Amino acid sequence: MTTFSPESRAVLKTSLGDLSFEFLTEKAPRTCEHFVRLARQGFYEGLTFHRVIKDFMVQGGCPKGDGTGGPGFTVRAEFNDTPHVRGVVSMARGNDPHSAGSQFFICQGEARYLDSRYTAFAR
């Protein structure tokens, strides 16, 4: 497993500016490692935010650009007590709680009904 320092961050460069993620390594270590591994492999290069819902969330990380794609494997959920509020980053998934692959969403408002149902791994 990758060792993370408290300063562990990712920077997403978008056409609207850069987004900086601070990883929640104590809350979701496997998910953080998974995201970093995909990023270092260039998986996220050129992908778009394919789902944008004002005041709720923006979702990206789909190689097909429509919400149906992934890396070909999944990561087990690491549900935690991080509240889903503006700026929190969580893994997107299907009906199976352990079906997250590469897609993630960034909360644009409070969505506390997602707490402990999606793996929050950054902010």
N, C-alpha and C positions, 0 to 999 in steps of 0.2 A: 504494500500500500504506500502511496505517496505520502511523505511527511509535509505538512503545511505549516507555515509560520503564521502568527497572528495577523501579519500584514498581507496575507494571500489575497490577491485580487485578479480580476480579469477586466480587460477593457474591450468593449465591443465598439467598433468604428462603424457608424451608420451615416447615411446621407444627411441626417438631421443633427449630427453631432455624436460625440463619444458618450458611451455609458460605462460607468465603472462599477463592477460588482465586488463586494467584499464577501468572501466565502464564509459560511457558517460551518466551519470544519468540525466543531464540537458537536453540532446537531446532526449533521449528515455527511460524515467523512467519506463513505463510499460514493455518494452522489457527487460530491465535490471532485473526487478523484476521477470519476467517470467523465464529468463535464470537461475537466482540464485535459484528459487524454484525448477526447474527441477534438477539442480546440487545437491542441498541439499537432494533431494529424491533419489539420486543415479542413475538418469536416464542415465547420460553420462558414467557411469562406464563400461569399457571394449569395448566401441565403437571405431570404426576406422575412419580415414579420407578416405572416399571411393572415393573421386574425387580429383585428384591432377593434376593441369595443370600448368606446369612450367612457371614462370614469370607472372602468372595470379592469381591463387588462389588455396587454399586447402579447401575442404568441408568435414564436419563431422556432427555428431549428428543424424545420421539415425540408428534407432534400428535394421533395417533389413540389414544394411550394403551395400545397393545398391542405395540409394537415393529415395526410394519409401515409407519410413516409417516416422512415427512421433508419438507424444504423444497421439493422439486421439482428439486433439482440436487445435485451432489456436489462434493467437494473432493479433490484429489489427496493421497495419503498423503505424510507427511513422517516416515518412520521415523527413529528416532534412538536414542541409547544410554541413554536414561532408563530405569532399572529400574522395572518394575511392582511397586511395593511399596505398603503402606498409604498412602493419601492422594493417590496419583498419579491424574490425570484423563486419560483417553484417549478418542479418538473410537471409537464403535462402528461396525461395518461389516458387510456381508455377505461372501460368498465372494470378491468382487472387492476387492483391497486398496485400490482407489481409489473405493469406493462409499460412503464416509462422507458424511452430509448434516448432520443436526442432533443425532443421538443420541450420547450420551457416557456413559462409566461412570467411577465412582470406585472405585478399589481399596480393599477393606476388609481385605486381607491380602496376603501375598506371592503374586504370580502371574508369576514370572519367565519362564515359558514363553510369555508374551505379548510379551516384549521383542523389539523390532525387527519386530514383526508388526502392531502397532497404533500409531497416532500419539499418543504422550504429549505433551500440550500445556500441562498445568498441574499444580499440586500444592496 
